[in-house]
């Protein structure tokens, strides 16, 4: 059997190891063989590899805050856009009066538009957070790869 290394910390693994003695991770999750001949029991099952990410309480709290703050803000924006359209720009007092009129006389329409815009804001925020996490995971995986490659080169240099 070829030399095996932990994919998490780079520690060399013995054939009978179930856990890495360097970092404690299960060998079936992290073992890497130094050649292309990988042992079948070292590959994690598909169910483990494809578990969907769980949303944290912080994410839910942030989504609720976006809606609670977003709806009134979007209502004001929609009312101002409506007022600007009705007055053609006009003075600030005309704009304010038209915006207040829009909020009072067209409240259901303005409210629904604001809710839809707030929900779209939540979707955008979730996308950005997921993208940010993904980018961080990719950077971490690249850094781990380069650390492992450096360890391999160092081991090869020590052997020679």
C-alpha positions in Angstrom: 0.0 0.0 0.0 1.2 3.5 -0.8 1.9 6.2 1.8 -1.2 7.9 3.0 -1.5 11.4 4.3 -4.2 13.4 6.1 -5.9 15.8 3.7 -6.6 18.1 6.6 -3.2 18.5 8.2 -0.8 16.5 6.0 0.3 14.1 8.8 1.4 10.7 7.5 -1.1 7.9 8.3 -0.4 4.3 9.2 -2.4 1.6 7.3 -4.5 0.7 10.4 -5.2 4.3 11.6 -8.9 5.1 11.9 -8.2 8.7 13.0 -5.4 11.1 12.1 -2.9 11.4 15.0 -2.1 15.0 14.0 -5.6 16.6 13.9 -8.0 13.8 15.1 -10.1 13.8 11.9 -11.5 10.4 10.7 -9.2 8.8 8.1 -12.1 7.9 5.8 -12.9 11.7 5.5 -9.4 13.0 5.0 -7.0 10.3 3.8 -5.0 11.0 0.6 -2.9 8.4 -1.1 0.4 9.7 -2.5 -0.3 8.0 -5.9 -3.5 7.7 -8.1 -4.3 4.3 -6.5 -6.8 5.3 -3.8 -8.4 2.8 -1.6 -12.2 2.6 -1.9 -12.9 2.8 1.9 -11.0 6.1 2.1 -13.7 7.8 -0.1 -16.5 9.4 2.0 -20.0 8.2 1.2 -22.0 10.5 -1.1 -24.5 11.3 1.6 -21.7 12.8 3.7 -20.2 14.7 0.9 -23.5 16.3 -0.3 -25.1 17.5 2.9 -26.9 20.8 2.4 -25.6 23.7 4.4 -27.7 24.6 7.5 -28.8 28.1 8.0 -27.6 29.7 11.2 -29.7 31.6 13.6 -27.7 34.7 12.7 -28.7 34.4 9.1 -32.4 34.1 10.0 -32.1 37.1 12.4 -30.4 39.1 9.6 -33.2 38.2 7.2 -35.8 39.4 9.7 -34.0 42.6 10.3 -33.8 43.2 6.6 -37.5 42.8 6.2 -38.4 44.9 9.3 -36.1 47.8 8.3 -36.5 47.3 4.5 -40.3 47.5 4.3 -40.6 51.0 5.7 -37.5 52.2 3.8 -38.9 50.8 0.5 -42.3 52.3 1.3 -40.7 55.7 1.5 -38.7 55.1 -1.7 -41.8 53.9 -3.6 -43.8 56.9 -2.3 -41.1 59.3 -3.3 -40.8 57.8 -6.8 -44.6 58.0 -7.2 -44.5 61.6 -5.9 -41.7 62.6 -8.2 -43.6 61.1 -11.2 -46.8 63.0 -10.2 -45.2 66.4 -9.6 -42.5 66.2 -12.3 -39.8 67.1 -9.8 -41.4 70.3 -8.3 -40.3 71.8 -5.0 -39.4 69.8 -1.9 -42.7 70.7 -0.3 -44.7 69.6 -3.3 -42.7 66.4 -3.4 -43.3 65.8 0.3 -47.0 66.4 0.0 -47.3 64.1 -3.0 -45.3 61.4 -1.2 -47.6 61.6 1.9 -50.6 61.5 -0.4 -49.2 58.4 -2.1 -48.7 56.7 1.2 -52.2 57.5 2.4 -54.3 57.0 -0.7 -52.3 54.1 -2.3 -51.2 52.4 0.9 -52.0 48.8 -0.2 -50.1 49.2 -3.5 -47.1 50.9 -1.8 -47.0 48.4 1.0 -47.1 45.4 -1.4 -44.4 47.0 -3.6 -42.3 47.6 -0.5 -42.7 44.0 0.8 -41.8 42.6 -2.6 -38.7 44.8 -2.7 -37.7 43.9 0.8 -38.0 40.1 0.0 -35.9 40.7 -3.1 -33.4 42.4 -0.8 -33.4 39.3 1.5 -32.8 37.0 -1.5 -29.9 39.2 -2.7 -28.4 39.3 0.8 -28.6 35.5 1.1 -26.9 35.2 -2.3 -24.1 37.5 -1.3 -23.6 35.7 2.1 -23.5 32.3 0.4 -21.1 33.6 -2.3 -18.9 35.1 0.4 -18.8 31.8 2.3 -18.1 29.9 -0.9 -15.2 32.2 -1.8 -13.8 31.7 1.7 -14.1 27.9 1.4 -12.4 28.0 -2.0 -9.5 30.2 -0.6 -9.1 27.8 2.4 -9.1 24.8 0.1 -6.5 26.4 -2.1 -4.3 27.3 0.9 -4.6 23.8 2.3 -3.6 22.4 -1.1 -0.5 24.6 -1.3 0.4 23.7 2.3 0.1 20.0 1.5 2.1 20.4 -1.7 4.8 22.2 0.3 4.9 19.4 2.8 5.1 16.8 0.1 8.0 18.6 -1.5 9.7 18.9 1.9 9.3 15.2 2.5 10.7 14.4 -0.9 13.6 16.7 -0.3 14.3 15.0 3.1 14.2 11.5 1.5 16.7 12.6 -1.2 
